């Protein structure tokens, strides 16, 4: 009986490949951009901060600069 080729790949390799772009050395960058894609605020947080919390921190910390 022959085994399917996909089953020969270790589980660890699959998990590592899927998680590669998720976090970079324990930090996350939260960038607020305007409608033209220009950066308006940047906040760097630790990896345990959720995307929602990081976005709220970025907006709250730069609220004066973001007003028209």
N, C-alpha and C positions, 0 to 999 in steps of 0.2 A: 504494500500500500504506500503510495507517495503522499507526502505532506504538502499542503498548499504553501507557497513561497512566503506569504505574509505571516504565517505562524512561526517561521524561523527567526523573526525579528524579536529580540528581547523586549519585555514590557518596559523596562527602564529606558531604553532608547526611544521608544514611542513617547513616553511621558516627557522626557527631556526635550525632544524636538517640539512638542506642542507647547511647552512652557518657555521656549527660548526668548520670544519677543515680549513676554509679559512684564518682566521687571529687569532692571539693570543694576546689579550690585546693591540691592536694598534701597534704591531711591526711585521716586517717580517724579516726572516733570508734568506740571499742570499749566497749560498755556492757553490764555484767553486771546482770541483773535477777533478783529472786526469783520465786517461783511466783505472786505477786500482781501482778507487773509493776513493782514498785518498784525503782528503781535502787540497786544495792549498790556498784558500782565503775565508774569511768569512766577510760579511758585514751585519750589523743590521740597518734597516731603519724603518721609521714610516710606518703605514699601507697605507697612501695615495700615496706612491711611487709605481709605476707599477713594475711588474716583469722584464720588459725589462730595465727600468732605473736602477733598483737595480743590475742587471747583468752587465750592462755597468760600474756602479760605482765600483763593485767588481773587474772587469778586469782592469780598469784604475788605481785604487788605489794600486793594487798589480802587476803591469805590470813588474817591475824589478824582482820580485820573480818567475814569470811565464815563463821567458825566459830560453831556454836550454843552 
